[in-house]
Amino acid sequence: MSSIKLTRKFKSSTLPESLSIRLHRAISWLKSAEKQEGNLDMKFISLWISFNACYAVDINGLNSKPEKAKLREFTSSLVQFDKTRLYNLFWEKFSGPVKVLIENRFVFEKFWEYTRGESDDYQVAFNKSITQATNCLSKQNIEGLLEVVLERLYTLRNQLIHGGATYNSKLNRSQLRDACNIMQLLVPIIIEIMLENWNRDWGVIAYPVVK
């Protein structure tokens, strides 16, 4: 679903203030991503911010909870509310960008730990992760598959946001292209699920509007 259709659906909905702000921000960054077709770096960053706007919660209240744990709680809620759309997305795209991204070692965090000399091997864990993703799809374990995919996307996010990649680099085009192809389909589904389940407590936004 495009940002235009989501905006119409958003405007026709009556939402709690915190969720309204959250989704307004998410849709605004989705619009930004749609304008970045020729710039994969900025498109991915815009898509990630849109995604992050959906799940980020009150920082002070969750200082002891790692980012990945918060993300896991969020995806668990998404699957609880709508397994079908998420499964259909991954079923359609698994043989394309999803599979390619999962099998790309450059977005596997343990590969970089191995490269930095922090571990002796990464290949066993890498192969296990690929097998896990395939098994999750065959067993319709969307939460498990989503976790594997988001771990890859999160590694790519860290590379860009923390200055671990050159702007418009020739070295990371394939993983950025696959990531953008996945996220430009996944993020609108997430926003739509949240719109439809507006009465669920999606958390207190970390940076509320202060007038």
N, C-alpha and C positions, 0 to 999 in steps of 0.2 A: 504494500500500500504506500502511495506517495505521501509526501508531507502535506500536499494540498488537501487530499482526502482526509488525512488525519486531523488537519486543522479544522475542517468542516465538522468532523465528528466531535472534536474537542469543544468547539464553540457551542454545539448543540447539547452538550452534557452539563449537568449540574454536579460539580465536584467539591469536595472539601478543599479549603484554601491551600493547604500544604501540598496536596496532590495536584491541584490546578497549577501551582507555581512550578512544581517538579516537571509536569508534562509539557507546560508551556516552554520551559527551558530545553527539554529534550527535543521537542519538535523544531525549535529554532535552530539547534545544531544539526538536526537532520536536514533542514533546508540548506544550511551552509554546505553540508556534504554533497548535496545534489548539484551544487554550483561548482564543484571542484573536480569535474570529470577528467580534466587534463593534468591534475596534480594529485598523485596517489598519496603522498605524504600528508598533505593537508586534508584530503578526503578521509583518510583513516583516522587522523586526530579528531576531526569533527564528528565522525561516527562514534569514536570512543567516548568523547565528551557527552554526546547524546545518550549513549548507553549508561554512562556513569551518572548522569542526571537522574536516570530512572531509579537507580538503586542506592545512591549515596545517602547516608543517614547521619544523624547528630553525632559529630565527631567526639565531643566531650563525654557523651554517654557511652561510647564504645571504644575508648582508648585502648582497652586491654584486648580487644578483638581484632585479629589480623584482617586485612583487606579481603583475602581469599575466603575467610570464614563468613564474612558479611555477604560476599558474592554468592557463596554456596547456599546460604539461607534464602537469598533473593530468587535464585534459579529454582530452588525447591518449591517456592510459592508459585512461580510461573507454571511449572509442570503440573502442579496440583490443580490449577485453574483451567489449563488448556494444554493437554498432551497432544491433541490431534494436529493442530497447526504446526507445532514445533517438530513433531515426527515427520509430517509431510514435507516440511522444508528440508530436513536432513536426509530423508529418503530420496528426494529429487536431486539433491546436490552432493550426496555422499561420494558418488563416483567421479565428481568433478572437483571443485575448489575445496570441499571439506576434506576429502581423502588426500589430496595433494598437500594441503596445509598440515594435516596430521603427520604425514610422512616426510615433512621437511625438518631436518635436524636443527636448522638455524632458528627455529622458533620453539625448540625444546630446551627448557632452562637447564636441565642436567648436562646438556652438551656444552654449554658455556661454563658450567662448574668444572667440567672435565678439562676444557681448554685453559681455564685459569689455574689448573693444578689442584683444585679443591676436592677432586674425586679421582679414583683410578679407572673408572669406566662409566660410560653412559649408554652403550649399545644395548645391554640387557634390559635396562629400564625403558629405553626408547622402543624396542621391539614389543615389550610387554604393554606399553601404552597404546601402540598401534593395534595390537590384538584386542585389547580392552575396548577400544572404540568400535571395532568391527562387531564384537560380541554384543555390545550395548545396542547397536543398531538392529541386529538380528533378533534380540530379545525385547525390543521396543523399550529399552531402558534409556529414555530420553534424558533424564537427569544426569545419568552417568556419562552419556555421550556429550552432553552440553558442557559438563565439567572439563572433559578432555579438550574440547574445542576452545573453551574460554581460557584454559591454561596456556594454550598456544598463542592465542590473541593477546593475553596478558603479557607474555614474554616479549612479543613484538611491540606492544605498547610501552613497556619499560625501555626497550632499545631506543625508541624515538624520543620519548619524553625526558629520559635521563641523558640525552646526548650521546647515545651509543651507536648512532648511525649518521651518515652524511646526508644532507638534504639532496634529494633527487639522485641518490646514489644508484649506480648500475648494479650493485651487489645484492640489493634486497627487493628488486622490482617484483619478482615472482610471488614472494610471500605477501607483499603488500597488496598485490592485485587480487590474490585469493582471499585475503582477509577482508578487503573492501567488498568483494562479491558476496561474501557470507554476511557481513554485518549490515549491508544495505538492504538485505532481506530480513535478517533477524531482528534488528532494532525496531522497525515498524510493527512487527508482530508483538514484540514486548510492550510497546506503547499501547497498542490496541487491546491487549489482554488487561493492562492496568486500567484503561478507560472503562472497559466492560465490568471490571471488578473494583469499582471505585469505593465500595463500602469496606474493603479490606484495609487494615492499617498498614500503609506502606512506609511508615516511619516518619520521624521528624526531620525536615530538611536541615542540612548543616548550616546553610547560609540563607536565612529567610530574608524577605524584602523588608528593609528598614526605611521608613519614610521620615 
